[in-house]
Amino acid sequence: MKTWMAAVCIVVALTSCATRDDAQTALQDADRAMGASAVKTLRYAAFGAGWGFGQAYRPGMPWPRANVSSYTRVLDYVNNASREEQVRSRAEPTGGTALPLWGDQRTIALWRDGLAWNVNGTTASPSPRDAMARAHDYWISPHAVVKAGMKQAATVAKDGKYRVVSFTQPGLFKASAWIGPEGYVERVDSVQSNPVLGDMLTITTYDSWRDFGGVKFPTRIRQTMGGHPVLDLFVSEVAANSADAIDIPADVREPREKVTSERAASGVWFISGGSHNSVLIEMADHVMLVESPLYDGRMLPVLEEIAKLAPGKPLRYVINSHHHFDHSGGLRTAASTGATLVTSELARAWWQDTLANPNTIAPDAFARSGGRVTVIGVDGQRTFADARRTVQVLELEGSVHSQGFLAVWLPRERILIEADAYTPGPPNAPPPVSPNANNVNLVDNIERLQLNPQLILPLHGRMVEAAELYKAVGRGS
């Protein structure tokens, strides 16, 4: 953590090293060498490896690796838009990446005019939490970073054979583009805002440049984020100025996080409406929240819903099921309220260090609060109880999804709250031919802990009777 944070400081410091005129000369040289001004759109195909960013099996470990058999990216420099399509398969069995244990997964991710969305078949789904990250990825591509630097108050510094041009894209990132002696952008160091890591360093290298019909482009692209690899691509095809239109679907033009709540038991609410759920538990003089996912944009309306459901009761504890970034991206938001964060003992020290990182590029609720955070760990089991109810936080053992994997058990209500170990399918769907290994592991843990759940509140999907879980693993009718 300290190593890449030190590198963040170096990137930021480089933004004040020399004059704007010298920087513009360096960028103009790069423009001529790369043919950047002549490129209106760019499409390239590649293959290689990718990693599941934020999905490490254990806190602090590298992200889990995947094989990328097909990768295609379109960059539209006229409309400031991008489209990324890839086919991935697992290269290692553990870690939380959403890839299936067997077979390929195709993903299509798009961005234009500050909006992000995903496409699955013919369905376009807004993805507002990814908007800033995709804007960053677009602008640090080799031709775009030259175009962006020309519009900003860039400066330049000499580092060996490189001219390092630095600038800030306000509200999005700080970048330093390393321009080699041939005029090619060979590396970009950038700092962007991340909901978990705060100011996060990304290092992208562009190697082995070739001429593709008058446009220069690298044939090897490598990238690290947060100190670990996320991409290693071998580029096989490049086409400039093709007619690859990226239009914004009507249903993603005004993305909003929908927050709904449903009573699961007296003083227990299932908060859903989006891709990730939370559960509110009312105690005698305070409330507890299970899961604070995604980012400020999700969690701020969830906090508003909590205030409506339990007016006058402070949020004292927020329980994090596991450290994966989609399930913990709202922890900084929760910490801004003064709530104590409850995570696994395995992850506690990592969270203390991570939450101490600054977030200066696009300050979030926690950065704006100026507050401090208390993190407590669960080693096996921890009980919270008062005159109203008992809440047990239990560690799930043996999962290939995550270590330090927590579930929450309400013994009186016979409610089990869990994430990713079981996501219910559509109502009345037949059980899978081969039971999901994560589902089987959850049932094994239920039996080991001698629980007898009646209701399961999953942190993805719909609230279900526990009988549906047993049916899914072939142990029910």
URUR-V45888 format. One record per backbone hydrogen bond with DSSP energy under -0.5 kcal/mol. NH is the residue of the N-H (numbers start at 1). CO is the residue of the C=O. Records with the same first field share a line. If there is no record, write none. Layout:
NH = CO / CO
//
This chain:
5 = 1
6 = 2
7 = 3
8 = 4
9 = 5
10 = 6
11 = 7
12 = 8
13 = 9
14 = 10
15 = 12
16 = 13
17 = 14
23 = 19
24 = 20
25 = 21
26 = 22
27 = 23
28 = 24
29 = 25
30 = 26
31 = 27
32 = 28
33 = 29
34 = 30
35 = 31
36 = 31
38 = 35
39 = 35 / 36
40 = 38
42 = 75
43 = 239
44 = 73
45 = 237
46 = 71
47 = 234
48 = 68
49 = 232
50 = 66
51 = 230
52 = 64
53 = 51
55 = 52
61 = 58
64 = 52
66 = 50
67 = 89
68 = 48
69 = 67 / 87
70 = 87
71 = 46
72 = 85
73 = 44
74 = 83
75 = 42
76 = 81
77 = 40 / 75
78 = 40
80 = 76
81 = 76
82 = 111
83 = 74
84 = 109
85 = 72
86 = 107
87 = 70
88 = 86 / 105
89 = 67
90 = 100
91 = 65
92 = 65
95 = 400
96 = 55
105 = 88
107 = 86
109 = 84
110 = 117
111 = 82
112 = 115
113 = 79 / 80
115 = 112
117 = 110
118 = 125
119 = 108
120 = 123
122 = 120
123 = 120
124 = 122
125 = 118
127 = 116
130 = 127
131 = 128
134 = 130
135 = 131
136 = 132
137 = 133
138 = 134
139 = 135
140 = 136
141 = 138
145 = 141
146 = 142
147 = 143
148 = 144
149 = 145
150 = 146
151 = 147 / 148
152 = 148 / 149
154 = 149 / 152
155 = 166
157 = 164
159 = 162
162 = 159
163 = 179
164 = 157 / 162
165 = 163 / 177
166 = 155 / 164
167 = 175
169 = 173
170 = 168
172 = 169
173 = 169
174 = 191
175 = 167
176 = 189
177 = 165
178 = 176 / 187
179 = 163 / 177
180 = 178 / 184
183 = 180
186 = 178 / 184
187 = 178
188 = 204
189 = 176
190 = 188 / 202
191 = 174
192 = 200
193 = 172
194 = 198
198 = 194
199 = 358
200 = 192 / 198
202 = 190
203 = 224
204 = 188
205 = 222
206 = 186
207 = 205 / 220
210 = 217
212 = 210 / 215
213 = 211
215 = 212
216 = 34
217 = 210
219 = 207 / 208
220 = 207
221 = 233
222 = 205
223 = 231
224 = 203
225 = 228
226 = 201
228 = 225
230 = 223
231 = 223
232 = 49
233 = 221
234 = 47
235 = 219 / 233
236 = 45
237 = 45
239 = 43
241 = 41
244 = 242
245 = 243
247 = 245
249 = 247
252 = 249
253 = 250
255 = 252
258 = 256
260 = 258 / 272
262 = 270
264 = 268
265 = 268
268 = 265
269 = 280
270 = 262
271 = 269 / 278
272 = 260 / 270
277 = 459
278 = 271
279 = 290
280 = 269
281 = 288
282 = 267
283 = 281 / 286
287 = 314
288 = 281
289 = 317
290 = 279
291 = 289 / 319
292 = 327
294 = 326
295 = 293
298 = 295
299 = 295
300 = 296
302 = 298
303 = 299
304 = 300
305 = 301
306 = 302
307 = 303
308 = 304
309 = 305
310 = 306
311 = 308
313 = 310
314 = 285 / 312
316 = 287 / 314
317 = 287
318 = 340
319 = 289
320 = 342
321 = 319
325 = 54
327 = 324
328 = 324
329 = 325
330 = 292
331 = 328
334 = 330
335 = 331
336 = 332 / 333
337 = 334
338 = 335
339 = 334
340 = 316
341 = 374
342 = 318
343 = 341 / 376
345 = 378
347 = 344
348 = 344
349 = 345
351 = 347
352 = 348
353 = 349
354 = 350
355 = 351
356 = 352 / 353
357 = 354
368 = 364
369 = 365
370 = 366
371 = 366
376 = 341
378 = 343
379 = 377
380 = 378
381 = 379
382 = 393
384 = 391
386 = 389
391 = 384
392 = 409
393 = 382
394 = 392 / 407
395 = 380
396 = 405
403 = 57
405 = 396
406 = 321 / 404
407 = 394
408 = 417
409 = 392
410 = 415
411 = 409
414 = 410
415 = 410
416 = 455
417 = 408
418 = 416 / 457
421 = 419
424 = 422
429 = 426
435 = 433
440 = 436
441 = 437
442 = 438
443 = 439
444 = 440
445 = 441
446 = 442
447 = 443
448 = 444
449 = 445
450 = 447
451 = 446
454 = 414
455 = 414
456 = 464
457 = 416
458 = 456
459 = 418
464 = 456
466 = 454
468 = 465
469 = 465 / 466
470 = 466
471 = 467
472 = 468
473 = 469
474 = 471
475 = 470
476 = 470
//
